[in-house]
Every structure is written in C-alpha cells, then in structure tokens.
Amino acid sequence: MKNRCDDCMNYIYDEETDTYICLIDLDQDEMENFLSYATESCPYYHFLDDYALARKQ
C-alpha cells in the first residue's frame, strides 16, 4: 500500500542500510507518527516533482 511518504522529496533510499529514510530531523512525537504511518498531516511533506526544474527553463 502506497503512503504519502512515497511521493515526498524528503523520503529517500539509503544504499548503505538498504532502506528508505526521512531526511527531516524529527522530534519524538513526529517520529512516533512517522513510524505508525500517520503521515497524512506531515508538516514537512513536499511533493517530489521531477519536472519542476524543467518548467522553469
């Protein structure tokens, strides 16, 4: 099942650990929400738009 983090530019694949991680430094409550997949209201969510730079050119 796809969650909102899959489309976030702060959620990247880490080759060293072979997992996906969030780049934002989360506090304890935010980390609990992240780990419980309660990410619908994440204040750090930014849509990963691969074409944003191309539109500016």
N, C-alpha and C positions, 0 to 999 in steps of 0.2 A: 504494500500500500504506500502510495506516494504522500509525503507530508510537505509542509510548506518549506522546510529547510532545503529540500532538494532543488528549489529554484532560487535560493539565496546566494548572493555573491560572497558572503562570509563563511559559507559552509564548503570546505574544500577537502580534497582527497590527500591524505598524508601517506606518501610511499613508504616511509620508514616503518610506520606502525600498521600499514595496510588497512587503514580505517578512514572514515570521514570525520572531520573535526570542525568545530566552530571557532573562528579566529577571534571573536569578541571575548574580552576578559569578563566573564560572568561572575556575579556575586552568588552567594549560597542559594538564595531563593530562585534566582534566574536559572542557575544550574539544575536545581530540582525540577523546575518546569521543563527545561530542555530535555533532561533525561526521562521525564514522564511523557514526552511527546506532546506537551501542552503548549505548542508554539504558535497557536493562532493569533495571539496578540503580542508577538515578539517586537519590542521597540527597536531592535537593530536589524530588522528584516529589510533587505534591499534586493529588488528583483534582479536576477542575473540576466542582463540584456547584452548578448553578444554583438548586436548590431548598433548599439548606441553611438559608438565612435564613428561608424560608417555614415550614420545620418548627419553627423556634424560636419563632414567633409564636403 
